Amino acid sequence: MQRDEEQGQGGAGRAGRPDRRTVLADAAIGVLADAGVRGLTHRAVDAAAGLPIGTTSAYLRTRQALLTALVRRLVELDQGELQAMGEERVVVRSVDELVEGIRELMRHRLTGEGRRRSLARYACAVESVRDPELREILVPRENAGRAVVRAFLATQGVTDPDGRTATLLACIDGLVFDRLVGGGETGTDEIQGLVAAALRGANGG
């Protein structure tokens, strides 16, 4: 009965605590980031969550169920981050502001828990090549951060703000991946180059 009550809370258990599935999904993200796909097991998630052996398999019986819950939680966290960043800036008035916003996003994605989420995200992206369900969950979604970028490009006269936004964000994602794998800092000039490419041809430029 308690498990059913937790599942019915939509991500929040009693007294506002995360429900058990959310706790397990968060633990699974950490395991995947630290141990890779091969290290992602039900027992490893139990240990990471500090729960008795068998807890993860009781809630997420198969490996597919575990991966699906993990990916859904990743998307939820990423969307929350992008939504908050977009709501904080609301309007971007200059290239410099856009570049700084992208630098802030990359700092989130390359340090602390954000870095672990990025490692898990790219591992899931590889898994999704052979898994249509995971691939569908990982499809980019609308959020305030994406909307802010698209609105700025539109005000600059970009003829296809939707397409240019998608391309710019994909390039940023690639740059994050490159830094995760190769290390090093991301220079402002690199981000400025990506933004300049997105703006190329705008207003006759």
WORANOR-V700839 format. One line per field, one symbol per residue. ss: DSSP state (A for helix, B for strand, O for the rest). phi: phi as a letter, one per 30 degrees, with the letter a starting at -180 (. if undefined). psi: psi as a letter, one per 30 degrees, with the letter a starting at -180 (. if undefined). A space follows every 10 residues. Layout:
ss->???
phi->???
psi->???
This chain:
ss->OAAAAAAOOO OBOAAAOBOA AAAAAAAAAA AAAAAOAAAO OAAAAAAAAO OOOOAAAAAO OOAAAAAAAA AAAAAAAAAA AAAAAAAAAO OOOOAAAAAA AAAAAAAAAA OAAAAAAAAA AAAAAAAAOO OAAAAAAOOO OOOAAAAAAA AAAAAOOOOO AAAAAAAAAA AAAAAAAAAA AAOOOOOAAA AAAAAAAAAO OAAAO
phi->.ddddddddi jbddhidedd ddeddddddd ddddcidddd bddddedddi cdejddddcb dcdddddddd dddededddd ddddddddci bccadedddd dddddddddc bhdddddddd ddddddddec beddddddee bdaddddddd ddddddjddb dddddddddd ddedddeddd dcijccdedd dedddeddce idhid
psi->eeeeeefffh fkakggkkle eeeeeeeeee eeeefleffj leeeeeeefh lkkfeefeei eleeeeeeee eeeeeeeeee eeeeeeeeed kkfleeeeee eeeeeeeefg lbfeeeeeee eeeeeeefeg jeeeeeefkk lkleeeeeee eeeeffgkfi eeeeeeeeee eeeeeeeeee efalljleee eeeeeeeefk fkhg.
